[in-house]
Amino acid sequence: MQKLAELYRGKAKTVYTTRDPDLLILEFRNDTSALDGQRIEQFERKGLVNNKFNYFIMTKLAEAGIPTQMVRLLSDTEVLVKKLSMIPVECVVRNRAAGSLVKRLGIKEGRILNPPLFDMFLKNDAMHDPMINESYCATFGWASEVHLARMKQLTYQANDVLSKIFDDAGLILVDFKLEFGLFQGEVVLGDEFSPDGSRLWDKATLNKMDKDRFRQSLGGVIEAYEEVAHRIGVELD
């Protein structure tokens, strides 16, 4: 499958059209960003790691019955996906307290959240992805009640599947975000799942194995990503 025009350039991925109007190519770049793109650095092999990590995770989710946009892996840094009409709402599941939740509520980082929390944010970098709820979505037309219910169900289902995968690998799935779109009227999981959009801690040491290593200048960003990938069985080479 050949890339044609550049359709969209995000903070870490570039999206290209193909000759098939229903298919796109996602290219994972080596860019890593924080502070809504104000801080950007490049790390060798990051595009490869995230591409293959994402393909592995999406395959596992599809096997569990979660519809995804994944079609097939094209290269070390490229994947073929269905073209979705994206819903501008990020779905977040929190199994432990971290990040913005700790800042917002003043609770201790690492606190187990039972049952897990479900949050929604408007996908808008310029507005710093503000928190929203179902009422906002209805009023502003961002997503229908039916689609939101399906997105929430699939997000919790993904949490069950992924929590076990990471737990078996000696890791804690602290939290993660998912994005969805519509394909032929069906809600489908899109974008990506990688250490860029999730928090993963080592069970024994509680070391952070995700993009917090970049946000907090802890170092060893790609080393951590590769370690997580190896533990869950992603073939990188």
RARA-V780098 format. One record per run of one state. SS is the DSSP state (@ for helix, = for strand, . for the rest). FROM is the first residue (numbers start at 1). TO is the last residue. If there is no record, write none. Layout:
# RARA-V780098
ss = <SS/SS>
from = <FROM/FROM>
to = <TO/TO>
This chain:
# RARA-V780098
ss = <./=/./=/./=/./=/./=/./@/./=/./=/./=/./=/./@/./=/./@/./=/./@/./@/./=/./=/./=/./=/./@/./@/.>
from = <1/6/10/13/18/23/29/31/35/39/43/46/64/68/69/70/74/78/83/85/97/100/106/112/123/125/128/131/133/134/141/145/169/171/184/186/191/198/203/208/209/212/216/221/233>
to = <5/9/12/17/22/28/30/34/38/42/45/63/67/68/69/73/77/82/84/96/99/105/111/122/124/127/130/132/133/140/144/168/170/183/185/190/197/202/207/208/211/215/220/232/237>
